[in-house]
């Protein structure tokens, strides 16, 4: 297996590591908070744009944006095992990592029906960063389930 500095991105630069992702937690939380704060549901749990759906796809997209701004290859993934949920996957020198804020931190429900939990303020312990695979080349294997 290659050493960390031997893994290169599409620009022939060394891939970032999970340590680089942990440093970005405050920025990812800030981006997620903005999505959450802008989410407006009426008393029946209906949003003009989202209907009765949740915001996990928007949070995952903003997390991916933060990672991309720091030259970390990432994408959102829609999981269909159990509840429908969207999270971010990142390709790093030390492997493939899932980066996520679990939906039950900010919403209740299931499937495609979610209600906003009021007054949530995202904290460091709300974000989950865990290794899916030690081999960065397996990134494509984690893009869809």
C-alpha positions in Angstrom: 0.0 0.0 0.0 1.2 3.5 -0.8 2.3 6.0 1.9 0.1 9.0 2.6 2.3 11.4 0.5 2.1 9.1 -2.5 -1.6 9.4 -3.0 -2.3 12.2 -5.5 -5.5 14.1 -6.5 -6.5 15.1 -10.0 -4.1 18.1 -9.8 -1.1 15.8 -8.9 -1.1 17.2 -5.3 -0.9 14.9 -2.3 -4.3 13.9 -1.0 -5.4 15.5 2.3 -5.8 13.3 5.4 -8.5 12.9 7.9 -6.6 15.3 10.2 -7.3 18.0 7.5 -11.0 17.1 7.7 -11.1 17.4 11.5 -9.6 20.9 11.2 -12.6 21.9 9.0 -15.2 20.9 11.5 -16.0 24.5 12.6 -16.5 25.5 8.9 -18.7 22.4 8.2 -20.8 23.1 11.3 -21.2 26.7 10.3 -22.4 25.7 6.8 -24.8 23.2 8.2 -26.2 25.7 10.7 -27.0 28.1 7.9 -29.0 25.4 6.1 -30.8 24.5 9.3 -31.5 28.2 10.2 -33.0 28.8 6.8 -35.3 25.8 7.0 -38.9 27.0 7.6 -41.8 24.6 8.1 -45.4 25.5 8.9 -47.3 24.0 11.8 -48.0 20.9 9.7 -44.3 20.4 8.9 -44.6 21.6 5.3 -41.8 23.7 3.7 -42.4 25.6 0.4 -39.4 24.0 -1.3 -39.0 20.7 0.5 -42.6 19.7 1.2 -42.5 17.4 4.2 -38.9 16.3 3.4 -35.9 17.0 5.5 -32.7 18.8 4.9 -30.0 16.1 5.0 -29.3 16.5 1.3 -28.7 20.2 1.8 -26.4 19.7 4.8 -24.4 17.0 3.0 -24.0 19.2 0.0 -22.7 22.1 2.1 -20.3 19.8 3.9 -19.0 18.6 0.5 -18.7 22.2 -0.6 -16.5 23.0 2.4 -14.3 20.0 1.7 -14.0 20.8 -2.0 -13.0 24.4 -1.2 -10.0 22.8 0.6 -9.1 20.5 -2.3 -10.6 17.4 -0.8 -12.5 15.2 -3.2 -15.9 14.5 -1.9 -19.4 13.8 -2.9 -22.9 13.3 -1.4 -24.3 9.8 -1.2 -28.0 8.9 -0.9 -28.5 5.8 1.3 -31.6 3.7 0.9 -31.0 1.3 3.7 -33.4 2.0 6.5 -34.4 5.6 6.4 -33.6 7.6 3.3 -30.6 9.7 4.2 -27.9 11.7 2.3 -24.3 12.1 3.7 -20.9 13.0 2.4 -18.0 10.7 1.5 -14.4 12.0 1.2 -11.4 10.5 -0.5 -8.3 11.0 1.7 -4.8 9.7 1.8 -5.6 7.6 4.9 -8.8 6.2 3.3 -12.4 6.8 2.4 -14.4 8.6 5.1 -18.0 9.3 5.8 -18.7 12.8 7.0 -22.1 13.4 8.4 -24.4 15.1 10.8 -27.0 12.4 11.7 -30.5 13.5 10.9 -31.9 12.8 14.4 -29.7 15.7 15.6 -32.0 18.2 13.8 -35.1 16.5 12.6 -37.6 13.8 13.6 -39.4 11.4 11.3 -38.5 8.8 8.8 -38.6 7.9 5.1 -39.4 11.2 3.3 -41.4 12.8 6.2 -39.3 14.9 8.6 -40.0 17.7 11.1 -37.6 20.2 12.3 -36.4 19.9 15.9 -36.6 23.5 17.2 -33.6 25.6 18.3 -30.8 23.2 17.3 -27.3 24.7 17.5 -24.7 22.3 15.9 -21.8 21.3 18.1 -18.6 19.5 17.4 -20.0 16.2 18.8 -22.8 16.3 16.3 -20.5 15.7 13.3 -19.5 12.1 12.6 -16.3 11.4 10.7 -15.5 7.8 10.3 -13.4 5.6 8.1 -15.2 3.4 5.6 -12.1 1.9 4.0 -8.3 2.2 4.3 -7.8 2.3 0.6 -8.4 5.7 -1.1 -8.7 3.9 -4.5 -11.9 2.3 -3.3 -13.6 5.7 -3.2 -15.9 4.9 -6.1 -17.2 1.8 -4.3 -18.9 4.0 -1.7 -20.7 6.4 -3.9 -24.1 4.7 -4.0 -25.6 1.9 -2.0 
